[in-house]
Amino acid sequence: MNIWLQGALIGAGVAAVLIFFEYTAISAEVRERSKKIARKVDWDQNQRSRMRGMMTFGAVLPVGFAIGAWLIWG
């Protein structure tokens, strides 16, 4: 398997884990806030922005890992 492909796959795995943990953290904040005011609460603008930033970072991370693997081991 090509080294850049291995780097991209590792980067995709790391990105998936980071996105999952960020999603669970935001969901926990929303649940806590819902419990506090005793009604259902949606994600606010700050949480949407955090998730959008994490998704963008997750999309770029495999490319960065592929380039890094190619530079280091290529």
Jmol script that loads the backbone (N, CA, C; Angstrom):
load data "model"
ATOM      1  N   MET A   1       0.846  -1.175   0.000  1.00  0.00           N
ATOM      2  CA  MET A   1       0.000   0.000   0.000  1.00  0.00           C
ATOM      3  C   MET A   1       0.893   1.241   0.000  1.00  0.00           C
ATOM      4  N   ASN A   2       0.509   2.225  -0.765  1.00  0.00           N
ATOM      5  CA  ASN A   2       1.296   3.454  -0.836  1.00  0.00           C
ATOM      6  C   ASN A   2       1.341   4.147   0.521  1.00  0.00           C
ATOM      7  N   ILE A   3       2.456   4.791   0.784  1.00  0.00           N
ATOM      8  CA  ILE A   3       2.638   5.446   2.077  1.00  0.00           C
ATOM      9  C   ILE A   3       1.678   6.617   2.243  1.00  0.00           C
ATOM     10  N   TRP A   4       1.366   7.330   1.159  1.00  0.00           N
ATOM     11  CA  TRP A   4       0.436   8.456   1.280  1.00  0.00           C
ATOM     12  C   TRP A   4      -0.979   7.961   1.567  1.00  0.00           C
ATOM     13  N   LEU A   5      -1.317   6.779   1.037  1.00  0.00           N
ATOM     14  CA  LEU A   5      -2.631   6.210   1.313  1.00  0.00           C
ATOM     15  C   LEU A   5      -2.739   5.765   2.774  1.00  0.00           C
ATOM     16  N   GLN A   6      -1.675   5.193   3.290  1.00  0.00           N
ATOM     17  CA  GLN A   6      -1.658   4.815   4.704  1.00  0.00           C
ATOM     18  C   GLN A   6      -1.812   6.047   5.590  1.00  0.00           C
ATOM     19  N   GLY A   7      -1.086   7.114   5.248  1.00  0.00           N
ATOM     20  CA  GLY A   7      -1.192   8.359   6.015  1.00  0.00           C
ATOM     21  C   GLY A   7      -2.594   8.927   5.970  1.00  0.00           C
ATOM     22  N   ALA A   8      -3.216   8.876   4.785  1.00  0.00           N
ATOM     23  CA  ALA A   8      -4.573   9.394   4.648  1.00  0.00           C
ATOM     24  C   ALA A   8      -5.566   8.564   5.464  1.00  0.00           C
ATOM     25  N   LEU A   9      -5.400   7.253   5.465  1.00  0.00           N
ATOM     26  CA  LEU A   9      -6.297   6.397   6.237  1.00  0.00           C
ATOM     27  C   LEU A   9      -6.133   6.612   7.743  1.00  0.00           C
ATOM     28  N   ILE A  10      -4.903   6.774   8.182  1.00  0.00           N
ATOM     29  CA  ILE A  10      -4.659   7.054   9.601  1.00  0.00           C
ATOM     30  C   ILE A  10      -5.269   8.410   9.961  1.00  0.00           C
ATOM     31  N   GLY A  11      -5.068   9.397   9.096  1.00  0.00           N
ATOM     32  CA  GLY A  11      -5.655  10.719   9.326  1.00  0.00           C
ATOM     33  C   GLY A  11      -7.169  10.673   9.365  1.00  0.00           C
ATOM     34  N   ALA A  12      -7.777   9.873   8.497  1.00  0.00           N
ATOM     35  CA  ALA A  12      -9.235   9.745   8.493  1.00  0.00           C
ATOM     36  C   ALA A  12      -9.727   9.102   9.791  1.00  0.00           C
ATOM     37  N   GLY A  13      -8.986   8.124  10.280  1.00  0.00           N
ATOM     38  CA  GLY A  13      -9.352   7.493  11.551  1.00  0.00           C
ATOM     39  C   GLY A  13      -9.261   8.455  12.719  1.00  0.00           C
ATOM     40  N   VAL A  14      -8.183   9.226  12.756  1.00  0.00           N
ATOM     41  CA  VAL A  14      -8.019  10.221  13.823  1.00  0.00           C
ATOM     42  C   VAL A  14      -9.124  11.271  13.727  1.00  0.00           C
ATOM     43  N   ALA A  15      -9.426  11.699  12.507  1.00  0.00           N
ATOM     44  CA  ALA A  15     -10.478  12.701  12.306  1.00  0.00           C
ATOM     45  C   ALA A  15     -11.827  12.171  12.774  1.00  0.00           C
ATOM     46  N   ALA A  16     -12.135  10.925  12.458  1.00  0.00           N
ATOM     47  CA  ALA A  16     -13.411  10.340  12.872  1.00  0.00           C
ATOM     48  C   ALA A  16     -13.524  10.296  14.389  1.00  0.00           C
ATOM     49  N   VAL A  17     -12.445   9.937  15.058  1.00  0.00           N
ATOM     50  CA  VAL A  17     -12.461   9.881  16.519  1.00  0.00           C
ATOM     51  C   VAL A  17     -12.658  11.280  17.108  1.00  0.00           C
ATOM     52  N   LEU A  18     -11.939  12.276  16.576  1.00  0.00           N
ATOM     53  CA  LEU A  18     -12.074  13.638  17.078  1.00  0.00           C
ATOM     54  C   LEU A  18     -13.481  14.189  16.863  1.00  0.00           C
ATOM     55  N   ILE A  19     -14.047  13.929  15.692  1.00  0.00           N
ATOM     56  CA  ILE A  19     -15.397  14.400  15.395  1.00  0.00           C
ATOM     57  C   ILE A  19     -16.403  13.722  16.315  1.00  0.00           C
ATOM     58  N   PHE A  20     -16.247  12.431  16.553  1.00  0.00           N
ATOM     59  CA  PHE A  20     -17.145  11.706  17.451  1.00  0.00           C
ATOM     60  C   PHE A  20     -17.101  12.292  18.862  1.00  0.00           C
ATOM     61  N   PHE A  21     -15.901  12.528  19.390  1.00  0.00           N
ATOM     62  CA  PHE A  21     -15.788  13.055  20.740  1.00  0.00           C
ATOM     63  C   PHE A  21     -16.322  14.482  20.840  1.00  0.00           C
ATOM     64  N   GLU A  22     -16.124  15.289  19.816  1.00  0.00           N
ATOM     65  CA  GLU A  22     -16.668  16.645  19.832  1.00  0.00           C
ATOM     66  C   GLU A  22     -18.196  16.612  19.796  1.00  0.00           C
ATOM     67  N   TYR A  23     -18.753  15.728  18.982  1.00  0.00           N
ATOM     68  CA  TYR A  23     -20.212  15.590  18.906  1.00  0.00           C
ATOM     69  C   TYR A  23     -20.797  15.155  20.246  1.00  0.00           C
ATOM     70  N   THR A  24     -20.154  14.188  20.885  1.00  0.00           N
ATOM     71  CA  THR A  24     -20.671  13.725  22.179  1.00  0.00           C
ATOM     72  C   THR A  24     -20.541  14.810  23.246  1.00  0.00           C
ATOM     73  N   ALA A  25     -19.468  15.606  23.188  1.00  0.00           N
ATOM     74  CA  ALA A  25     -19.308  16.693  24.158  1.00  0.00           C
ATOM     75  C   ALA A  25     -20.395  17.755  23.966  1.00  0.00           C
ATOM     76  N   ILE A  26     -20.672  18.109  22.723  1.00  0.00           N
ATOM     77  CA  ILE A  26     -21.709  19.102  22.454  1.00  0.00           C
ATOM     78  C   ILE A  26     -23.081  18.549  22.847  1.00  0.00           C
ATOM     79  N   SER A  27     -23.331  17.292  22.545  1.00  0.00           N
ATOM     80  CA  SER A  27     -24.617  16.684  22.913  1.00  0.00           C
ATOM     81  C   SER A  27     -24.797  16.657  24.433  1.00  0.00           C
ATOM     82  N   ALA A  28     -23.730  16.403  25.150  1.00  0.00           N
ATOM     83  CA  ALA A  28     -23.815  16.403  26.619  1.00  0.00           C
ATOM     84  C   ALA A  28     -24.123  17.808  27.133  1.00  0.00           C
ATOM     85  N   GLU A  29     -23.519  18.832  26.530  1.00  0.00           N
ATOM     86  CA  GLU A  29     -23.816  20.207  26.928  1.00  0.00           C
ATOM     87  C   GLU A  29     -25.288  20.541  26.690  1.00  0.00           C
ATOM     88  N   VAL A  30     -25.810  20.107  25.545  1.00  0.00           N
ATOM     89  CA  VAL A  30     -27.208  20.385  25.210  1.00  0.00           C
ATOM     90  C   VAL A  30     -28.134  19.647  26.179  1.00  0.00           C
ATOM     91  N   ARG A  31     -27.835  18.391  26.484  1.00  0.00           N
ATOM     92  CA  ARG A  31     -28.652  17.643  27.455  1.00  0.00           C
ATOM     93  C   ARG A  31     -28.642  18.317  28.825  1.00  0.00           C
ATOM     94  N   GLU A  32     -27.461  18.776  29.240  1.00  0.00           N
ATOM     95  CA  GLU A  32     -27.342  19.431  30.535  1.00  0.00           C
ATOM     96  C   GLU A  32     -28.145  20.734  30.564  1.00  0.00           C
ATOM     97  N   ARG A  33     -28.056  21.493  29.498  1.00  0.00           N
ATOM     98  CA  ARG A  33     -28.807  22.749  29.432  1.00  0.00           C
ATOM     99  C   ARG A  33     -30.314  22.488  29.367  1.00  0.00           C
ATOM    100  N   SER A  34     -30.703  21.420  28.663  1.00  0.00           N
ATOM    101  CA  SER A  34     -32.124  21.051  28.599  1.00  0.00           C
ATOM    102  C   SER A  34     -32.651  20.667  29.969  1.00  0.00           C
ATOM    103  N   LYS A  35     -31.845  19.927  30.711  1.00  0.00           N
ATOM    104  CA  LYS A  35     -32.247  19.524  32.053  1.00  0.00           C
ATOM    105  C   LYS A  35     -32.379  20.741  32.968  1.00  0.00           C
ATOM    106  N   LYS A  36     -31.479  21.696  32.770  1.00  0.00           N
ATOM    107  CA  LYS A  36     -31.462  22.879  33.617  1.00  0.00           C
ATOM    108  C   LYS A  36     -32.723  23.727  33.447  1.00  0.00           C
ATOM    109  N   ILE A  37     -33.196  23.892  32.214  1.00  0.00           N
ATOM    110  CA  ILE A  37     -34.375  24.724  31.988  1.00  0.00           C
ATOM    111  C   ILE A  37     -35.647  23.898  31.795  1.00  0.00           C
ATOM    112  N   ALA A  38     -35.533  22.586  31.883  1.00  0.00           N
ATOM    113  CA  ALA A  38     -36.673  21.657  31.847  1.00  0.00           C
ATOM    114  C   ALA A  38     -37.466  21.712  30.544  1.00  0.00           C
ATOM    115  N   ARG A  39     -36.778  21.849  29.422  1.00  0.00           N
ATOM    116  CA  ARG A  39     -37.414  21.711  28.112  1.00  0.00           C
ATOM    117  C   ARG A  39     -36.340  21.419  27.068  1.00  0.00           C
ATOM    118  N   LYS A  40     -36.779  20.957  25.908  1.00  0.00           N
ATOM    119  CA  LYS A  40     -35.828  20.578  24.856  1.00  0.00           C
ATOM    120  C   LYS A  40     -35.140  21.820  24.295  1.00  0.00           C
ATOM    121  N   VAL A  41     -33.829  21.712  24.151  1.00  0.00           N
ATOM    122  CA  VAL A  41     -33.028  22.822  23.630  1.00  0.00           C
ATOM    123  C   VAL A  41     -32.271  22.328  22.405  1.00  0.00           C
ATOM    124  N   ASP A  42     -32.229  23.151  21.363  1.00  0.00           N
ATOM    125  CA  ASP A  42     -31.436  22.829  20.178  1.00  0.00           C
ATOM    126  C   ASP A  42     -30.026  23.374  20.338  1.00  0.00           C
ATOM    127  N   TRP A  43     -29.163  22.998  19.405  1.00  0.00           N
ATOM    128  CA  TRP A  43     -27.796  23.505  19.412  1.00  0.00           C
ATOM    129  C   TRP A  43     -27.824  25.005  19.154  1.00  0.00           C
ATOM    130  N   ASP A  44     -27.041  25.770  19.900  1.00  0.00           N
ATOM    131  CA  ASP A  44     -26.967  27.201  19.629  1.00  0.00           C
ATOM    132  C   ASP A  44     -25.905  27.471  18.551  1.00  0.00           C
ATOM    133  N   GLN A  45     -25.771  28.725  18.189  1.00  0.00           N
ATOM    134  CA  GLN A  45     -24.871  29.098  17.093  1.00  0.00           C
ATOM    135  C   GLN A  45     -23.416  28.751  17.415  1.00  0.00           C
ATOM    136  N   ASN A  46     -23.011  28.914  18.655  1.00  0.00           N
ATOM    137  CA  ASN A  46     -21.643  28.600  19.049  1.00  0.00           C
ATOM    138  C   ASN A  46     -21.350  27.109  18.879  1.00  0.00           C
ATOM    139  N   GLN A  47     -22.282  26.269  19.246  1.00  0.00           N
ATOM    140  CA  GLN A  47     -22.083  24.825  19.122  1.00  0.00           C
ATOM    141  C   GLN A  47     -22.076  24.397  17.662  1.00  0.00           C
ATOM    142  N   ARG A  48     -22.947  24.989  16.854  1.00  0.00           N
ATOM    143  CA  ARG A  48     -22.926  24.692  15.415  1.00  0.00           C
ATOM    144  C   ARG A  48     -21.598  25.100  14.802  1.00  0.00           C
ATOM    145  N   SER A  49     -21.094  26.253  15.214  1.00  0.00           N
ATOM    146  CA  SER A  49     -19.809  26.733  14.696  1.00  0.00           C
ATOM    147  C   SER A  49     -18.660  25.809  15.120  1.00  0.00           C
ATOM    148  N   ARG A  50     -18.695  25.347  16.376  1.00  0.00           N
ATOM    149  CA  ARG A  50     -17.674  24.402  16.844  1.00  0.00           C
ATOM    150  C   ARG A  50     -17.686  23.124  16.025  1.00  0.00           C
ATOM    151  N   MET A  51     -18.884  22.606  15.757  1.00  0.00           N
ATOM    152  CA  MET A  51     -18.992  21.361  15.003  1.00  0.00           C
ATOM    153  C   MET A  51     -18.574  21.568  13.548  1.00  0.00           C
ATOM    154  N   ARG A  52     -18.938  22.713  12.963  1.00  0.00           N
ATOM    155  CA  ARG A  52     -18.537  23.014  11.591  1.00  0.00           C
ATOM    156  C   ARG A  52     -17.008  23.117  11.490  1.00  0.00           C
ATOM    157  N   GLY A  53     -16.395  23.749  12.476  1.00  0.00           N
ATOM    158  CA  GLY A  53     -14.940  23.840  12.498  1.00  0.00           C
ATOM    159  C   GLY A  53     -14.277  22.478  12.633  1.00  0.00           C
ATOM    160  N   MET A  54     -14.850  21.623  13.464  1.00  0.00           N
ATOM    161  CA  MET A  54     -14.298  20.284  13.641  1.00  0.00           C
ATOM    162  C   MET A  54     -14.464  19.454  12.373  1.00  0.00           C
ATOM    163  N   MET A  55     -15.592  19.614  11.681  1.00  0.00           N
ATOM    164  CA  MET A  55     -15.801  18.883  10.423  1.00  0.00           C
ATOM    165  C   MET A  55     -14.809  19.351   9.352  1.00  0.00           C
ATOM    166  N   THR A  56     -14.561  20.647   9.295  1.00  0.00           N
ATOM    167  CA  THR A  56     -13.572  21.166   8.345  1.00  0.00           C
ATOM    168  C   THR A  56     -12.186  20.633   8.678  1.00  0.00           C
ATOM    169  N   PHE A  57     -11.834  20.666   9.952  1.00  0.00           N
ATOM    170  CA  PHE A  57     -10.542  20.129  10.376  1.00  0.00           C
ATOM    171  C   PHE A  57     -10.447  18.642  10.059  1.00  0.00           C
ATOM    172  N   GLY A  58     -11.542  17.922  10.272  1.00  0.00           N
ATOM    173  CA  GLY A  58     -11.570  16.492   9.972  1.00  0.00           C
ATOM    174  C   GLY A  58     -11.436  16.201   8.490  1.00  0.00           C
ATOM    175  N   ALA A  59     -11.908  17.105   7.648  1.00  0.00           N
ATOM    176  CA  ALA A  59     -11.767  16.916   6.203  1.00  0.00           C
ATOM    177  C   ALA A  59     -10.346  17.186   5.728  1.00  0.00           C
ATOM    178  N   VAL A  60      -9.656  18.097   6.396  1.00  0.00           N
ATOM    179  CA  VAL A  60      -8.294  18.462   5.996  1.00  0.00           C
ATOM    180  C   VAL A  60      -7.252  17.529   6.619  1.00  0.00           C
ATOM    181  N   LEU A  61      -7.576  16.946   7.751  1.00  0.00           N
ATOM    182  CA  LEU A  61      -6.614  16.110   8.479  1.00  0.00           C
ATOM    183  C   LEU A  61      -6.067  14.936   7.665  1.00  0.00           C
ATOM    184  N   PRO A  62      -6.873  14.172   6.922  1.00  0.00           N
ATOM    185  CA  PRO A  62      -6.300  13.076   6.138  1.00  0.00           C
ATOM    186  C   PRO A  62      -5.297  13.563   5.078  1.00  0.00           C
ATOM    187  N   VAL A  63      -5.572  14.708   4.485  1.00  0.00           N
ATOM    188  CA  VAL A  63      -4.636  15.263   3.498  1.00  0.00           C
ATOM    189  C   VAL A  63      -3.323  15.624   4.177  1.00  0.00           C
ATOM    190  N   GLY A  64      -3.421  16.244   5.336  1.00  0.00           N
ATOM    191  CA  GLY A  64      -2.213  16.592   6.086  1.00  0.00           C
ATOM    192  C   GLY A  64      -1.421  15.368   6.517  1.00  0.00           C
ATOM    193  N   PHE A  65      -2.107  14.343   6.965  1.00  0.00           N
ATOM    194  CA  PHE A  65      -1.422  13.109   7.352  1.00  0.00           C
ATOM    195  C   PHE A  65      -0.780  12.438   6.141  1.00  0.00           C
ATOM    196  N   ALA A  66      -1.446  12.470   4.988  1.00  0.00           N
ATOM    197  CA  ALA A  66      -0.888  11.876   3.782  1.00  0.00           C
ATOM    198  C   ALA A  66       0.385  12.597   3.364  1.00  0.00           C
ATOM    199  N   ILE A  67       0.357  13.911   3.392  1.00  0.00           N
ATOM    200  CA  ILE A  67       1.541  14.697   3.028  1.00  0.00           C
ATOM    201  C   ILE A  67       2.643  14.471   4.045  1.00  0.00           C
ATOM    202  N   GLY A  68       2.286  14.461   5.332  1.00  0.00           N
ATOM    203  CA  GLY A  68       3.280  14.233   6.370  1.00  0.00           C
ATOM    204  C   GLY A  68       3.922  12.857   6.262  1.00  0.00           C
ATOM    205  N   ALA A  69       3.125  11.839   6.001  1.00  0.00           N
ATOM    206  CA  ALA A  69       3.679  10.485   5.851  1.00  0.00           C
ATOM    207  C   ALA A  69       4.591  10.409   4.637  1.00  0.00           C
ATOM    208  N   TRP A  70       4.179  11.059   3.557  1.00  0.00           N
ATOM    209  CA  TRP A  70       5.001  11.057   2.346  1.00  0.00           C
ATOM    210  C   TRP A  70       6.331  11.768   2.581  1.00  0.00           C
ATOM    211  N   LEU A  71       6.300  12.892   3.324  1.00  0.00           N
ATOM    212  CA  LEU A  71       7.527  13.630   3.608  1.00  0.00           C
ATOM    213  C   LEU A  71       8.437  12.875   4.557  1.00  0.00           C
ATOM    214  N   ILE A  72       7.872  12.214   5.544  1.00  0.00           N
ATOM    215  CA  ILE A  72       8.699  11.534   6.557  1.00  0.00           C
ATOM    216  C   ILE A  72       9.221  10.197   6.052  1.00  0.00           C
ATOM    217  N   TRP A  73       8.327   9.362   5.518  1.00  0.00           N
ATOM    218  CA  TRP A  73       8.735   8.008   5.132  1.00  0.00           C
ATOM    219  C   TRP A  73       8.918   7.811   3.642  1.00  0.00           C
ATOM    220  N   GLY A  74       8.514   8.801   2.842  1.00  0.00           N
ATOM    221  CA  GLY A  74       8.556   8.647   1.396  1.00  0.00           C
ATOM    222  C   GLY A  74       9.912   8.802   0.873  1.00  0.00           C
TER     223      GLY A  74
END
end "model"
wireframe off; spacefill off
backbone 0.3
color backbone group
